[in-house]
Amino acid sequence: MERNERNNDLKVHVNNRQILSIALPITIAILVPQINMLVNSIFLGHLSREALGNAGITGIFYLIFAVAGHGLNSSMQSVFSGYAGKDEPNAFKTVLSQGILISLFFSIIFIGVTWLVAPFILSRVANAASYPYEMSFLKIRIAGLPFLYLFQMGNAFLIASLNTRFMLIGFVLEALINILFDYLLIFGKFGFPAMGFNGAAVASVISEITGMVAVFAVLHFSGLKRKYKLLSTFKLDMTVCKKVLKVAIPLMLQFIISLTTWLVFFLLIEDKGPNAKAISNTMRNVFGLAGIFIWAFAGTSNTMVSNLIGQKRENMVIPVIKKISYWSIGLCSIIILSLNIFPETFFHLFGQSEDFSKEGIPVIRIVSLGLIFMSFANVWLNGVTGTGKTKINLMIEIVAIILYLIYTWFFMKYHYISLAMAWSNEFIYWLTIFTIAYFYIKSGKWNSSR
């Protein structure tokens, strides 16, 4: 009887209460690192406009590998949730251990790529004056990747097992440590060395170590480790590894391709002047702040769709994606509205002049419209992820990226009008994502019961 009750708790229900019970803790957890990134940019903005601009390229380069881990995280959620829907929680311990092994393997490869390949690439495309600072930052920053991946693995389990309330602990500790060491190491306070730009990199690595320790401490002290026998074995299980990688590889490629094109966009901005670089870096923070609800509801879509398919309730997949989309649009709009009512206040946070705000306001208007598209497109895309058909995710991404790059190249190199017009490429990207994902889900081709 106890076993059945425990298993039933793992099954999701298609109602607003269930959606919010998954999404809101994720939202809060995502909000914390976004505030963390915002404070990081504010500190660098007060250091210098050049530091703020350089943080754009280095941040995007690191994000390429960070979101590859997010792709692995999403695949783990999908696999975990599938077992949860089928009442097979005994598989959790094996899935988590294989996810940890896979994440460590990829993090070592990506560290090697950053140290050996990144200098060759960036030295040829980055601004000559900025390159030494950017490369030095990246070599430090990439050291945090294994800890970030392990942090993500723990959170994937918490989401899929419907224990999202515990996620906040790790994120809060990570953010507090990062903000503290940003202040101490960027400016050299209380006897710490003034490391400037590199101080932000060291602070981030320390914070990622903290996040990893926190999430595994949560698994231990919450009793979840004992309940599901987590971390009891790390023996390689090729059957589970193949299952995880079958879902993960297309997702990781999807995220890497997506962020690589954003890196291309930031490199094209290099010759548009320091203002354009700095303003574009602040737009990353806009995406981060407004995206907290988007990514939370996207993750909810992935988890609930996978769980429903595990329950053999495929008929509820489209209704749940629609419900989640409405919540995503509504709550994202609140942040977007606030940013557009008080744009000057937002830009003044970075310690820049009035001309910086004036140039940035048209960009924030365009980006806000792009975020509206993103708010529902990402939910439908993650619905595809939840079906396990991640090769379709990759196909959708490739089509969207091709159109995005053609549009970006035209308005950045061939016919540059303004920075705001360049940022309108987000419309093309998210409209393409939504259109293909929507019609794929509606087609029912993902439904193996048909």
N, C-alpha and C positions, 0 to 999 in steps of 0.2 A: 504493500500500500504506500509506504513512504517513497519507494522508487517511482511509482506512477505519479504521485503528487509532485515530486521534484521535476519529472519530465514534462508534465503538463504546464509547469511554470515557464518552460522554454518556448512554448508555442505562442506566436503573436496573434492578435485579433485585429480585425479591420475596423478601427474606430479612432476618433480623435484623441481619446485618452491614451491609447496605446502609442499612437504616432508621437504625441508630445512627451510621453514617458521615456521614449528613446531619444528623441531629437533635442529636447531642452538641456539635458545634462551634457550632450555632445556640444551643443551651442556654447554653453558656459565654458566647457573645456577648450574649445577652439578660440573663444574670445580672449582667454588669458594669454596665449602666445602671440595673438595679433596685437594686443596691447603692448606686449613685450617687444615686438618688432617695431611698433610705432615709437615707443620710448627710445629704442635703439637709434632709429632715424632722427629723432629729435636731438639726441645727444650729438650725433654726427653732424647734424645741421648747425648746431652751436659751435662745433669744432671748426668747420669750414664748409662752404658751398661745394668745394671740390670733393671733400670726403662724402658729403651727401650724394653727389652724383656718382662717385666711384662705387658706392654701396649698391647702386642699381645693377651694374654688370656682375659684380662679385656675388650679389644676392641671388640673381637669376641663375648664374652658373651653379651655385651650390643647390639651389632649388631643383635643378634638373635631376640631381641624384637624390635629393630629399623626396621628391614626388615619385621617383622610381620606387622608393620604399613605401610611399602611399599606395602605389599600385599593388605591391605585395600585400600591404595591409588590407586593401579592399578585397583582394582575392581570398585572404584568410578569413575575413568577415563572411564572405560568400560560402566558403567551405564549412566554417563553424556553424553558420546559420542553417545550412542544409542538414547537418547532423542534428541540430537542435529541433528542427521541424520534424525530423524522422524519429524523434525520441531515442537518440543514440549519443548521450553525453559522454559515454565511456571513450569515445573517439577523441574527445577534446585534448587529452594529455598527449596523444600522438601527434595531432595536428599542430599543437603549440610547439612541441619539441622540434618537429621538422621545419616549422616556420622560422624558429630561432637559428637552426643550422643554415638554412637557405639565406636568411638575412645577413648573417655573418660572412658567408661566402661572397655575396654580392657587394657588401660594404668594402671588403678587402680589394676587390677588383676596381671599384670606383675610386678608392683612395690612390691606387696605382695609376689610374687614368689621369687623375688630377695632377699628380706629381710628375708624370712622364709625358703626357700628351698635351695637357692644358697650356704649358709654357709655349709649345710649338704653335698652338692655335692663336692664343691671345697676343703673342708678340707680333703677329702679322696683321691683326685686325683691331686691336685696342689702341687707344691714344698713347703715343710714345711716352709722354710725361706721366700718364696714369698707370701704365703697365707694371712698373716695379712694385707699386703699392698694392695693386689689385692681385698680383700673383703671390706676394708675401702673405696677404690676408687669406687667400684661398688655401695655401699650404697648411696654415694653422686651422682654418675653419673646417676642412674636410676631416680632421681627426675626430670630430664629434659624430661622424656618420654611423659607426657601429652602435653607439649608445642610442642615437635617434631611432634606428631600426628596431632595436630591442624594446625600446619604449613603445613604438608603434605595435609590435607584436602583442605586448601585454594589453594594450588598449583594444586591439582587434578582438581579443577574447572577451574583454569586459563588455563590449558592444553586443557581440553575438549572443552572449549568455545573459543579456538583459540586466547587466550590472553597471550601467553607465553612470550611476550616481557616484561610484568610486573614482571615476576618471579625473574628477576635479582636483583631487589631492595632488597627483603628480604634476598636473599642469600649473597649479598655483605655486608649488615649490619651485618648479623649473623657472617660472616667470620671475619670481621674487629674487632668486639667485642671479638670473641674467641681468635684471635691472640694477641690482646691487653692484655686481662686478663691472657692468658697463660704466657706472659712475666712478668706481674706484680705479679702473684700469685705463679708461679713455683719457681721463683728466689727471690721474695720479694723485688721488686723495688719500689722506690718512696713512702716508708712508708707502703706498703702493707706487710702482713705476708708472710714469705717464707714457703709455704705449700708443696713444692716439688711435688711428684707424685699426691697428692690429689688436688693440685692447678689446674692441667689440668682438673680434673673432675668438679670443681666449675666453671672454665672458660667456659666449654662446656654447663653447665646448664644455665648460664647467657646468652650465645649466643643463645640458643634455645628459651628462653623467648623473646629475641630480634627479632628472626626470626618470631615467632608467631605474635607478635604485628605488625611487619612490613607488613606481608601478609594481615592481616585484615584491616590495615590502607590503603593498596593499594586498596582493594575491596571498601572501603568507598570513598576515594578521587578520584578514577578513574571513579566513577559513576556506576560501575558494580553492586554494592550493591543496588542502587536505580533502575537501569534498570531491574534487574531480581528479585527484592524484596527479596534479600538474608537476612538471619538472622532475618527475620520478625516473625518467630514462631519456637518454639522448642517442639511443641506438638508431642508426640510419634505417629508415623504412622507405624503400624505393616506391612501394605502391602509393603511400600517402604523399611522398615527395612529388611523384609524377602528377597526382591529382591536383596538388597545390600549384605546381609549375604550369600545368595545362591552362589553369585559369590566370595565373600570375604573369606569365611571360608576355602575352598580348597586352595586358593592362600596363605593365612596366614600360613596354615599348611605346604604348599610347601616351603615357605621361611624359616620358623622355622626349618624344617627338614634339609634343605640345610645348614643353618648356624650352626646348632648343629653338623653336621658332620665335619664342618671346625673347630669347637671347639675341637672335638675329635682329629683331626689332630694336633692342637696346643698342646693339652695335651700330645700326644704321643711324641712331640718334647721336652717336659720338661726334659727328661733324656739324651738328646743329647748335653747338654751343653749350656752356655749362648750365645755363638756365633750363634748356630743354631736357638735359640729363637729370638735373635735380628735380624738376617738376614730374618727370616720368617716374622717378623713384618714389615720389610721394603718392603717385597713382597705384603703386604696388600696395601701399598702406590702405588706400581706398578699397581696393579689391579685397584686402585682408579683412577690413572692418565690415564692409557690406556683405562679404562672403561668409561670415560666420554662420548665418542662418542657412545660406545656400549649401555649404558643405555639410552642415549638420543634417539637413533634410535629404541631401543626396545620399549620405551614409545610411540614413533611415530607410530610404527607398531600396538600397542594395540589400540591407538586412531583412526587411519585411518581405520583399519579393522572394528572396532565397528561402526564407522560412516558410512562406506559403506554398512554394513549390515542393518543399520537403514534406509538407502536410497533404500534398495532392489537392490543393485548393487553387489551381491555376486560374479558375474563373474569377478570382478576387484580385488578380494582379493589376489589371487596368484600373479598377475602382480605387485601389490603394495608392497607385501612382498619381491619379488625379487629385485625391485628397491631400497627399503630401505636397503636390505642386501648388495648391491654393495656399497652404500654410507658408511655403517658401516665398512665394511672391509677396504675400501680405506682410510678413515680418521683415523681409529684406527691404521693402519699400519704406519702412519706418526709418531705418538708418540712412537710406538714400535721401529721403526728404530732409532729414536733419542736416546732412552734409551740404545740401543745396540751399538751405535757408541760411546757414552760417558758414559759407565757404571761406570767408576771410579769417574767421577764428581758427579753422583747421590749418590753413597755410601759415598763420602767424606762429603756430606751435613750433615750427622749424627754425625760427629765429632769422628769417630772411626779410628782405625789403618789400616795399609796397608793389614794385614792378613784378616781383615774383608772384604775388597774389593775383595781380591783374592778368598775367599771362596764364596762370594756372586755372582760373575760374572757368573759361570756356572748355578746357580739357576735362574738368571734373563734371561738367554738364553732359558731355558726350559719353564719358565713362559710365556715368549713372544710368544712361539709357541702355548701354551695353550690359550692365549688371541686371537690369530687368529681364533681358533675354536669357541671361545666364541662370537666373533664379528658377526658371521652369525647365530650361534645356538640360541642366545638370541632373535634375531629378529623373527625367526620362532616360538620360544616358546611363545613370546608375541603376535604373530599372533593368536595362539591358545587362549590366554587370551582374545583377542579382539572378538572372536566368542562367548564368554560367557561360553564356555565349560571348566570351571576351574577344574572340576573333572578329566578331561583328563590331565590338567597341573599337578595335584597332582600325578596321575598315572605315568606320565613321570618322575617326580622328584623321586618317590620311586624306580623305576627301575634303574635310573642313580645313586642314592645314594647307593643302594645295591652293584652295581659293583664298585663304588668308594671306599667304605669301605673295600671290599674284597681286592682290589688292594693295598690300603693304609696299611692295616694291614700286608699284605705280605711283602711289602718293608720297613715298619717301625719297625716291631717286629720280623718277621721270617727271612727275608733276607735283612737287611739294607745294602745298597751299598753306598749311599751318599744322602745328602740333596736334591741335584738336581734331583736324581732319585725319591725321595719321592714326590717331587712337580710335577712329570710327571703324577700324578693321575688326574690332570686337563684335560689331553687329553681324558681319559676314560669317565669322567663326561660329558664334552661338546659334544663329539662325540655321546654319547648315547642320550643326549637331542636333538641334531639336527636330528638324524636318525628317532626317533619316531615322533617328531613334524612335520618334513618334510612329512613323509608318511601319517600322519593323515590329514594334510591340503590338500595334493594332493588327498586323498581318497574322499573328499567332504562330509564326514559323518556329519560334523558340519553344513552343509547347509540345513536349515529347509524347503527351498523352493523346494527341490528335492522330 
